[in-house]
Amino acid sequence: MREDKRKCFVFKHKRRVNGKIVTSKYYYGRYRIPGEFRDTTIALGISDEQAADSKLRRIVKELEREQEGLIPPKKIRDGLGMAFAALVEEYVAELSRLGRNAKYVQGVRKQLETLGGECAWRTVKDVSADSFLKWRQRQTLIAKTLNEYLIGVSALLNWAERFERIASNPLRHVARIESSADPTFKRRALTDDEARRFLAVSGPRAIVYLTAIKTGLRRGELEKLEWRDVKLDGEPFLNVRAATTKNGKASPIPIDDELAGALRELRADRFQPSGTVFESLPRMACFRADLAKADIQPVNPSGERIDFHALRMTFQMRLTLNGVSPRVTMEAMRHSDMKLTAKTYTDAGMLPTRDAICSLPPLLSNGNCTPQRTPDLGASGHSVSPADTSSETVDDAGTRMDTGFRHDSAQPGTMSHETGDGARCRVRTCDFLRVKQALYH
């Protein structure tokens, strides 16, 4: 077997031009390191032979050290020295090329720039688990938001690892914060009675609140709703455009006759095909004032509050309490995960839990938990039945043995009640071991 030999030398290319040999101005290097079977030729771009030889040997030395795992490959070393902001720009550009929603891409950029600035990540080499954990410990944000930061930067670093910008994701083993604990605040939905009072005192803002309660549209989606999106002929619906939704997907939302009628009245007053349906949405101060007029506390004694987004929660609870299936409710809410519908947007305090439990059928025929008479139990714990000579046999020792039930007795496993004075409640069961002994002895 031929042994690999180290080869390393510099030379100038020679070629024939018009019958004359022409030598290149700059030196080239040719090398082969152990483990390779072909020579590699590179341009050194140096006209001095000693300088060219020194550069070639430095290159070969780095390659040998890479081969032995002493240093990372040059592509990764260059990536580690890259500015973190430049890596973020390349990443968001890749997301745009992949067709990601512009709003989503902008959110990713802002999140990564914020994290890079607060963690002092000037170059990619500065990114470390220790610096991220120290940053996270200083934050007062809720667990869900902190986990979103971790997910966002991990996606960036995983992308960089796939394209050999870094050797591995330094945040790979950083765990997410447990987010199952109670959030900073809880929302609650309006009851139908509260919703009616709220709409009655809201004046011109009632149509905004009614649309939110009847469709579950978010505040931002209501602000961008235009008259061209409102279809009131035939089966009325709202066409929510992809550019206005949170998930970047267009979605038609059916509306009932009550909301359709209110929108027709509003359209009669002001209508422009490309104009917005609502001139403005009420701010929180105005929203709270409307709650006060309706005698609704913005925060109840349990700490659950009502804000504008609670109107979307009200839409969900009205569907749930009216018997709409969870899958249809999830579709109406435009959720991608059933957990979001069943947990985050469900007001457990409004669920008819007591009614559901009390609606279960009874298990006791007479509604009395106490048996009529305690069965007579023997030493072995089995019911003791009175002697019945018609179903007994006698073995060789003269011992009577029960071989089963009489034809007129209860079936195995059923209750046999005797009537009359002093009757007992007894259970007749079949002792198969005794039956076998009687039949085969």
TORKOLZA-590426 format. One line per field, with one value per residue (C-alpha): residue in one letter; x, y, z. Coordinates in steps of 0.25 Angstrom, whole numbers, plus 2048, in hexadecimal, padded with zeros to 3 digits. Example, Ala and Ser with C-alpha at 12.3 -4.5 7.8 and 13.67 -1.06 7.14 Angstrom:
<recs>
type A:S;
c1 831:837;
c2 7EE:7FC;
c3 81F:81D;
</recs>
This chain:
<recs>
type M:R:E:D:K:R:K:C:F:V:F:K:H:K:R:R:V:N:G:K:I:V:T:S:K:Y:Y:Y:G:R:Y:R:I:P:G:E:F:R:D:T:T:I:A:L:G:I:S:D:E:Q:A:A:D:S:K:L:R:R:I:V:K:E:L:E:R:E:Q:E:G:L:I:P:P:K:K:I:R:D:G:L:G:M:A:F:A:A:L:V:E:E:Y:V:A:E:L:S:R:L:G:R:N:A:K:Y:V:Q:G:V:R:K:Q:L:E:T:L:G:G:E:C:A:W:R:T:V:K:D:V:S:A:D:S:F:L:K:W:R:Q:R:Q:T:L:I:A:K:T:L:N:E:Y:L:I:G:V:S:A:L:L:N:W:A:E:R:F:E:R:I:A:S:N:P:L:R:H:V:A:R:I:E:S:S:A:D:P:T:F:K:R:R:A:L:T:D:D:E:A:R:R:F:L:A:V:S:G:P:R:A:I:V:Y:L:T:A:I:K:T:G:L:R:R:G:E:L:E:K:L:E:W:R:D:V:K:L:D:G:E:P:F:L:N:V:R:A:A:T:T:K:N:G:K:A:S:P:I:P:I:D:D:E:L:A:G:A:L:R:E:L:R:A:D:R:F:Q:P:S:G:T:V:F:E:S:L:P:R:M:A:C:F:R:A:D:L:A:K:A:D:I:Q:P:V:N:P:S:G:E:R:I:D:F:H:A:L:R:M:T:F:Q:M:R:L:T:L:N:G:V:S:P:R:V:T:M:E:A:M:R:H:S:D:M:K:L:T:A:K:T:Y:T:D:A:G:M:L:P:T:R:D:A:I:C:S:L:P:P:L:L:S:N:G:N:C:T:P:Q:R:T:P:D:L:G:A:S:G:H:S:V:S:P:A:D:T:S:S:E:T:V:D:D:A:G:T:R:M:D:T:G:F:R:H:D:S:A:Q:P:G:T:M:S:H:E:T:G:D:G:A:R:C:R:V:R:T:C:D:F:L:R:V:K:Q:A:L:Y:H;
c1 800:806:808:803:80F:80F:811:812:81A:818:81A:816:80D:814:80C:810:80B:80F:81A:820:81F:819:81A:80F:812:80D:810:806:807:804:802:7FD:7FB:7FA:7ED:7EB:7EE:7EE:7F7:7F0:7F5:7F2:7F5:7FE:7FE:80C:818:823:827:82A:81D:815:81B:819:80A:808:80E:805:7F9:7FE:800:7F2:7EC:7F4:7EF:7E1:7E3:7E7:7DC:7E5:7DD:7D0:7CF:7D3:7C4:7C0:7CB:7C7:7B8:7BC:7C3:7B7:7AF:7A2:79A:79F:79B:78D:78C:790:786:77A:77D:77C:76F:76A:76F:767:75A:758:74E:754:74E:754:762:762:75E:76A:774:76F:770:77E:783:77E:784:791:792:78E:797:7A3:7A5:7AE:7B3:7AD:7B9:7B3:7A6:7A6:79C:7A2:7A0:791:78E:793:78B:77F:781:780:773:765:75E:754:759:752:759:767:765:761:76F:776:76E:771:780:781:77B:786:791:78C:78B:799:79E:797:79F:7AC:7AD:7AF:7B3:7A7:79B:7A1:793:78F:78E:787:77A:76D:766:75A:74F:743:743:738:73B:73D:72E:721:716:708:6FD:6F0:6E3:6D7:6D1:6DD:6DF:6D1:6D3:6E1:6DB:6CF:6D8:6E3:6DC:6E4:6EE:6E4:6E6:6F5:6F3:6E7:6F0:6FB:6F2:6EB:6F8:703:70C:718:719:724:71B:70F:717:71B:70D:708:6FB:6FF:702:6F3:6E9:6DB:6D4:6CF:6D6:6DD:6EC:6F9:705:711:71D:72A:731:729:729:732:736:737:72B:71E:712:703:6FB:6EC:6E3:6D5:6C9:6CA:6D8:6D5:6C9:6D2:6DD:6D2:6CE:6DC:6DF:6D3:6D9:6E7:6EC:6F9:6FD:70C:709:709:6FD:700:705:70C:70C:70A:716:717:713:706:704:705:6FB:6F1:6F3:6F1:6E4:6DF:6E3:6ED:6FA:707:70E:705:709:710:71A:714:713:70B:712:710:716:70C:701:708:707:6F9:6F6:6FD:6F5:6E8:6EB:6EF:6E3:6D9:6DE:6E7:6F1:700:705:6FB:6FE:70D:70A:702:70D:717:720:72B:72B:71F:727:726:717:714:71E:722:715:70B:706:704:6FC:6F1:6F0:6E4:6EC:6E1:6D6:6DE:6E1:6D3:6CD:6D4:6CA:6C8:6CE:6C5:6B7:6B1:6BA:6BF:6CD:6CA:6C8:6BB:6C2:6D0:6D3:6D7:6E5:6ED:6FB:700:6F9:6EF:6E0:6DA:6CD:6C3:6C4:6BE:6BD:6B8:6C6:6CF:6D7:6DE:6EC:6F2:6F4:6E6:6E8:6DE:6E3:6DC:6DD:6D6:6C8:6BA:6B3:6AA:6B5:6BC:6C6:6D5:6DA:6CB:6C4:6BA:6B0:6A7:69A:692:695:6A4:6A9:6B7:6BE:6C8:6D1:6D2:6DF:6E5:6F1:6F7:702:6F7:6EF:6FB:6FE:6F0:6F0:6FD:6FD;
c2 800:80E:817:825:82F:83E:846:856:85F:86C:86E:877:873:872:872:873:880:882:878:87E:879:883:882:888:894:88E:881:875:86B:85C:853:845:843:835:82E:834:82D:839:846:853:860:86E:87C:883:891:894:896:894:885:885:88D:883:877:87C:87F:871:86A:873:86E:85F:860:865:85A:850:856:856:847:843:84B:855:861:863:864:871:873:872:87B:886:884:886:893:898:8A3:89E:8A9:8A4:896:89B:8A2:896:88E:897:898:889:889:893:88A:87F:886:889:894:8A2:8A5:898:89B:8A9:8A4:89A:8A5:8AE:8A2:89E:8AC:8AF:8A2:8A5:8B3:8B0:8A4:8AB:8A1:8A9:89D:88F:88A:892:88A:881:879:881:88F:88B:885:891:89A:891:892:8A2:8A2:8A4:89F:893:885:884:890:88C:87E:885:88D:87F:879:884:885:875:875:87F:877:86A:870:875:867:861:86A:868:876:871:863:861:869:86E:86F:861:85C:869:864:86C:872:86A:872:86A:873:87E:88A:898:89A:892:897:894:894:89C:894:897:8A0:8A8:8A9:8AE:8B9:8BC:8BE:8C6:8D1:8D2:8DB:8DC:8D2:8C7:8C3:8C1:8B9:8B1:8AD:8A9:8A0:89A:897:896:89F:8A5:8B4:8B5:8AE:8B7:8C3:8BE:8B9:8C0:8C0:8B8:8AD:8AD:8A4:8A7:8A0:892:88B:897:896:89E:89B:89D:89F:898:8A5:8A9:89B:896:889:890:887:88D:888:88A:88C:889:893:892:89B:8A4:8A8:8A9:8B2:8BB:8BC:8C0:8CB:8D0:8CE:8D7:8E2:8E2:8D9:8D9:8CC:8CE:8D5:8CE:8CA:8D0:8DE:8DB:8D1:8D5:8D7:8CF:8DC:8DD:8CD:8CE:8D9:8D1:8C6:8CF:8D4:8C5:8C3:8B9:8B8:8B8:8AF:8A6:8A1:895:89E:89A:8A7:8AB:8B2:8B4:8A6:8A0:8A2:898:88E:892:88D:880:87E:881:876:86C:86E:86D:85F:861:856:859:857:861:86B:869:86D:879:87E:87B:874:86A:862:85D:85F:86E:86D:864:86A:879:87E:876:87C:870:878:879:86A:863:859:857:856:84B:843:844:840:832:826:821:813:80F:80B:811:81C:816:813:809:7FA:7F5:7EA:7E7:7D9:7CE:7CB:7BF:7BE:7BD:7CA:7C3:7C4:7B9:7B3:7AA:79C:797:788:789:78F:787:77A:771:76D:760:766:76A:779:781:789:794:791:79D:7A4:79E:7A1:7AA:7B2:7BF:7BE:7BE:7CC:7D1:7D5:7CC:7D2:7CA:7CF:7CE:7D1:7D1:7CF:7D2:7D8:7CE:7CC:7BE:7BB:7AE:7A8:7A1:79A:793:790:789:781:77C:778:771:76A;
c3 800:7FC:808:807:806:809:7FD:7FE:7F4:7EC:7DD:7D1:7C6:7B9:7AB:79D:796:787:788:794:7A3:7AC:7BB:7C4:7CD:7DA:7E1:7E3:7EE:7ED:7F9:7FD:80C:812:80F:801:7F4:7EB:7EA:7ED:7E5:7EA:7E6:7F0:7E9:7EE:7E5:7EF:7F0:7FF:803:7FA:800:80E:80B:805:811:81A:812:813:822:824:81C:824:831:82B:827:835:83C:843:83C:835:826:81F:81B:82A:82F:825:829:838:835:82D:834:83A:834:826:829:82D:820:818:820:81E:80F:80E:815:80B:7FF:805:805:813:817:817:825:82A:824:82A:838:837:833:83F:849:845:844:852:857:851:856:865:865:85F:853:84A:842:841:84A:855:855:861:86A:876:871:86D:87B:881:878:87B:88A:88A:882:888:87C:87D:87A:86D:867:86C:866:859:859:85B:850:847:849:849:83B:837:83C:837:829:82B:82F:823:819:821:826:834:839:842:849:856:85C:858:866:86C:872:870:87D:882:87D:883:88F:890:886:88B:88A:886:87C:87E:874:874:877:86E:878:87A:86B:869:873:86E:860:865:86B:861:857:849:84E:850:841:843:850:849:83E:847:84F:843:83B:845:83C:843:845:83A:830:833:831:823:81F:812:80C:800:80A:80F:807:80B:800:800:80C:812:816:819:810:819:810:812:813:820:827:832:82B:81D:817:811:818:815:822:821:829:82D:829:836:833:824:826:82F:824:81A:822:824:815:812:81A:814:809:801:7FA:7FF:80C:819:820:82D:82D:83A:846:854:85D:86A:872:86A:86B:87A:87B:873:87C:888:882:880:88F:88B:893:88A:894:89D:8AB:8A5:89E:890:887:87B:870:861:85E:868:85D:855:861:862:854:857:864:85D:853:85E:867:85B:858:84C:84A:84E:840:83A:846:842:834:837:840:835:83F:83A:847:84F:85C:859:857:863:86D:86B:865:86E:87A:883:88D:883:87F:884:88C:897:88E:886:893:898:88A:88B:88D:89B:89F:8AA:8A6:8B3:8B5:8C3:8C5:8D1:8CD:8D2:8DB:8DD:8D6:8E0:8DD:8E2:8E7:8D8:8D5:8CB:8CD:8D5:8CF:8D6:8D3:8C6:8C5:8B6:8B2:8BB:8BA:8C5:8C3:8C8:8D6:8D7:8D5:8CE:8C2:8BB:8AC:8A6:8A6:8A6:899:8A0:8A7:8A2:897:89A:89F:8A1:8AD:8B3:8BD:8C6:8C9:8D6:8E5:8E8:8DA:8D7:8CB:8C6:8BA:8B4:8AD:8A7:8AE:8A2:8AA:8B3:8A6:8A0:8AD:8AD:89E:89E:8AB;
</recs>
